[in-house]
Amino acid sequence: MAVAPVGVEPVCPAGGRSPMPSGHRSAVPEVTFCVRPIAVQGTGRAACGMPTFLRTLISPLSLAGLLTILGVGLSLGLPSDANGALRWGVLGAFIVLFLAYDHLPARSPLRLASDVLQALLALWLAWLEPRVGTVPVLLVVLVAHLAEHWPPRAVLATTLALNVSLYLVLRHSGFSHPLLIVAIYAGFQAFAALTAHYARSAEQARDALVRVNADLLATRALLADGARDAERLRLARELHDVAGHKLTAMRLNLRALATEPLLAGREPLLLAERLSGELLGDIRQVVQSMRDDRGLDLATALQALAAPFPRPGLRLRIAEQVRITNPLVADAVLRLAQEALTNAARHGDAATVWLDIDKEDHCVRIDIRDDGQRTERIREGNGITGMRERLAELQGQLEIARTDAGGMHLTARVPA
């Protein structure tokens, strides 16, 4: 496919739309959006131009949690002695950990350490200020925060441990009915956890639906391009078989007439014969140009596939000499890019994925790498296994490696 190098990265200008690069033969409806999903967290530059810290801060659940924590701070009053300063220091540390959580590396032990420290700080503050009934609200915020990121069973076990600890703190402080207080706050915790869990599930479902829609749009782009190629080939055959055949017959008849003694040398007849020859040559050129195999428009399909990902962005380069005419090969390239983007978003916390398609001997070489930082060893799951199976059906092969920075590097070769 003769496509000049193209850079494709989802960008959200005013109006929330991602512009299509010029030079594409077909336009695909866009599926970008500038709302950062709750279920997808990351670091680095935001796709929609807003700094990551501000975007996290103004998200509904984070903003509600922060306002609740500040309300607890107001109940403590101004620090008048060393104990007051200590209480505000503990609360300040809790706020810092709460705001910094989403900026810690995904799937990192630092996140688990942050959750443990927040729990200890909340219980410590309840120990320092047991008579202020608002301090256990911090545990409500913490449980909602855990439900946003942890699986339900882990949240339930942690919540039970926190409430047992809170009961012991209140009982040691001399409360007459510590169990009643714990039960009340446990109800608030359950409500907050369910709200956060369902919000997270809704965001994940929305993300999945948008990506499936993008997959359908990318596939539709390839099918539409294939249909146009088939129609162009049909018209070329019709021109060649019908118009070309009749023009050839007409020219032969004109030549025969030109040999007749009564018509020999007549200028109109010679002009008609010459024009028929030129018209026949023009039709042959049109047929040849319509038969020129320009390949499928992968650039448009790949951009449609990458559009829903606010992060990572896709940098695409397709060499001019690449011609992909087999729909199965084009579909394999789409699936490779889709799996690479998904892995980079979920496991590598990558900001950019580079996809290069080039010609190598008698093969098409697909090179995909990201700038993620995976701390663990790359494990081949169902996605990569599916890649290998899809390529094996086309007599292709797949190589997996890590970049120097820890990102994933995929190299696939498919016979052209």
N, C-alpha and C positions, 0 to 999 in steps of 0.2 A: 504494500500500500504506500503510495507516494505521499507521505505526510511529513512536512517539515517538523523539526524538533519543537515540541509543544510543552510548556510548563502548565500543569493543572494543579491548582491548589484552591480549595474552597475559600472564597473571600466574600465577606458580607458587607457590601457598601450600603449607602442609604437606600432603604426600601427592602433590605433583607434578601436580595437576590444575588445569585452567583452568575456572572456573565459567561456566556459561551465563547470560547476562542474563535476568532475569525478563521475562515478557510475550511471549515467543516462542511461536508456535503449535506448533512441533515442536522436538524435541531431536535433536541430531546427535552421534554418538559422538565423543569427543574424541581428538585425535592430538597433544597437546602433550607435551613432554618437557623436563626441566630440565638435560639434559646439553648443554653447549656443543659444537657440532661442531668438530672439528679443521679442517675445510675452510672454515669460515666464521669469519673473524676480524673484530673490530670494536672500537670504542671506546665509552666512555660507560657509563651505568648498565646493569647486567646485568638480564636479564629474570627471573632466578630469585633475585634478592635478594643474590647474592654479588658483592662488588666485582670489577671486571674484572681488576685486578692479581693478586688471590688466585686467581681462577679460572684465569688463564693459568699462574700459578706451579705449581698442583697438577695441571695436565694431565699425563698420563703421560709424553709425550715431553719436555716442558719440564722436568719434575722430574728425569727421568733425565739430561738434559743438564746441568742445574745441579749435581747430585751428582757427575757426572764431572768437571766443571770444578773443583769444590771439592777433589776428590781430587788433581787436578793441583797445586792450591795447597798441599796438605799435603806433596807431594813436594818443593816448593821450600824448605821449612823457613822458620823465622822470619827476617825481614830483620836482618842483623847489620851491614851497611854500606850505602853509597849504592847500590851495584849491586843489593843485595838489595831495597832499598826501590823501586828502579826496576822490578825484575821484578814485585814485587807490585802496583805501580801499573799496569803494562801488563795484568796479569791482572785487576785490578779494573775497568779500562776495558773489557776484553773481556766481563766479567760484566754490566756496566751495559748495554752495547749488546745483549747476548743477551736480557736481560730486557725492555728497552725496545722491542724490534723489533715485537712484536704491538700496541703502543700507538701506533705511528706511523701516519699516514694511509695507507689502502690505495691501491695503485697510485701511490705517491708516490716521487719521486727520493730522499727521505730513506731509504727502505728499501734501495735499491741502495747508497747511500753507507754505510749501516750494515753491509751485508754486506762491502763492500770494506774498511772499517776493521777489521772483525773478522778478515778474512784477513791484513791487514797486521800487526795486533797479534799474531796467533798465530805468524806467521813471525818477527816481531821477538823474541818471547819465546824461540823456538827458537834464534835467533841469540845472545841474551844468555845462555841456559842450555842449551848444546848437549849437555852430558854427562848431563842428566836425561832419561831415555828416555820419560818420561810427557808431556812438553810437546807432541809431535806429536799426542797424543790430542785436543787442541783442534781440530785440523783434522778429526778424525772427527766431533766434535760439530757443527762448522760445516757439513760436507758433509750431515749428516743434517738440519740446519736448512734448508739450501738446498733439499734434496729435498722438504721439506714445503711449500715455497712456489714454487719455480721449476719450469719444464718440464724434462723429463729431458735433452734435448740441452744446454740451458744448464748443467745440473748436471754433465754429463759433461765439457764443455769446461772449466768452472771447476775441476773436480777434477784434470784433467790439468795445468792451469797451476799449481795449488797444489802438486802432487807434484813437478813439475819444480823449482819454487822451493825446496821442502824438500830436494830432492836437492842443489841447489847450496849451500844453507846447511850441510848436514851435511858435504858434501865440503870446503867451506872450513874447517870446524871440525876437520878431520883425522880423521874417521871412516874406518876401514879398509874397511868394506863399506856405504857409504851407500845403494847401490841395493837391497841386501837389506832394509834397514830401511824404505826407502820402499815396497818391494813389500809388506812385512808390513802396514804401516799402510794401504796402498791397499786391501788385502783387508778390513780393518775398515771403511774408508770405504764400500766397495761394499755391505757387509752393512748398515751403518747407513742408507745412502741408500735401499736397497731396502725396508727396514723402514718408513722414514718415508713413502716413496712409496706403498706398499701400504696403509698406515694412512690416508693422505690419500685414496686412491682409495675405500677402504671407507667413509669418512665421507661423501664426496661421493655415493656410490651410496645410502647410507642416507638422506641428505637428499633426494635426488631421489625415492626411493621414498616417503618420508613426504609430500612435497609432491604427488606423484601421488595418493596415498591421500586427502589433503585435497581435491584437485580432484574426485575421485570422490564424496567425502562431500558436497561442496557441490552437485554436480550432482544427487546423489540427493535432497538436501533439496528442490531445486526440482521434481524429478520427483514426489516424494511430495506436495508442496504442490499441484502441478498435478493429480495424481490425485484428491486430496481435493476440489478444486474441481469436477472433472468429476463425481465421485460425488454431491456436493451438488446440482449442477445436475440430474443424472438424477433424484434423489429429489424435487426441486422439481417437475419435470415430471410425475412419477408422481402426486404429491399433487394437482397441478392438474388433470391429465387424467382421473384415475380417481376419487379421493375427491371432488374438487370437482364433477365432472360428476354423480356419483350423488347427492350432497347437494343439488345444484340440482334434479335430477329429483324427489327426495323432497319438497323444499319446495314445488315446484309441485303435486305430488299432495296434499299437506296443505292447500294453499290451495284446491284444487278441492273437497276434502272439506268444508272449512269453509263452502262455499257451499251445500252440500246442506241442505234444510230440516230434516231430522231431526237433523243434526249441528251446525247453526249455533249459535254461542254456547257450545258445550261448552268448558269450561275446559281439560280435558286436551288437547284438540285444538289449542287456541290456544297452550298452553304448548309442545307438541311443535313447532308451526310456528315459534314464536319461538326455541326452542333450536336448531332446524336452521339458522335464519338466523344466529344467533350463532356456531355451529360453522363454518358456511361462511365467515364473516368471519374467524374465527381461522385457518382453514386458508389463506386468502388472505394473511394477515399472515405466517404461517410461510413460505409459498412466496416472498413478497417478500423476507423477511429472508435466505432461503437463496440467493436470486438476487442479493443485494447483492454487488457485485464488490469484494472487499477486496484483490485483487491477490495476487501471489506474495510469499512471505516471504523477501525478500532479506537481511534482517538475519541470520537463522540461517545461510543459505548463505555469506554473506561471512565470518562469524565462523569457520565450519568451514574456509574457505579460508585464513584468516590464522593459524589455530591453530599450525601447525608452525613459524612464524617466531619464534624467540626474539628476533629483532631484524630489522627494525623492528616496533614495535607499530602496530596499526591503530586509528585514531580514526574512528568511523563516525557519521554523522548522516544520517538519512533524514527528509525533511519529511513532515508528516502528510498533506498533500494529494497525495502521490505515489501513483499507482496504476499498477503495471506488471503487465499481464495477459498480454502476449505473451512466451512462453518464449524466443523468439529474442532479444528485447531484454534479458531477465533474464540470459541466457547471455552476451550481449555485455558487460554490466556486470561479471559475474564475471571474464571474461577480461581486461578492462581493469584491474580490481583486482589480479588475479594478476600481470600483467606489471609493474604499477607497484610492487608489493611486491618482485618479483624484481629489478627495476632498482635500486630503492632499497637493497636488500641488497648487490648485487654491485658496483654502480658508484658509489653515492653515500655508502655507509657511514652511512646515515640511522638515526636512533633512532626516529622516528615518521613515519607516513604518515597524512594526513588525507583522508578520503573523504566528500564531501558530495553527496547526491542530492536534487535539488530540481526543481520544476516551473517552466518558463520558456516563456511563451506556449503553443504547442501541442507543446512538446518536453519531454523529460526531460533535465535538465542534470546531468552527472556531473563533479564537480570533484575532482581528485586532486593532492595536493602533498606533498612530503616535506621534511625539514629536513637533507638531505644537503648536502655541500659538494663539488661537482664542479669540479675545476680546469680540465678540458678542455671543449671545445665538445661539446654534446649531439649525438650522431650517431644517425641513425635506422637501427637494425639490423633484423633479421628480426622481432623482437618488436613494434616500433612499426609496421613495415610491415603485419604481421598485424592489428594494431589498426585501421589505416586501411581495410584490405580488409574486415574484419568489419563496420565501421560503414558502409562504402559500400554493402554489400548491404542495409542497413536504411535507406538514404537519410540516414545521419547524417554527422557531420563531427568531426574531431579537430584540436585546436590544442595546440601544444607550446611551452612557454616555460620560463624559468628564474626561480626566486625570487631575491630580493635576496641571500640567503645562499648561493646556488649550487645549490639543490635543483631538482628537476624539477617542473614544473607542467603537468598534463594537463587539458584541458577538452574534454569530448565532449558532443555534443548529438544526441539520437535522437528522431525523431518519436514522440509518444505514441500 
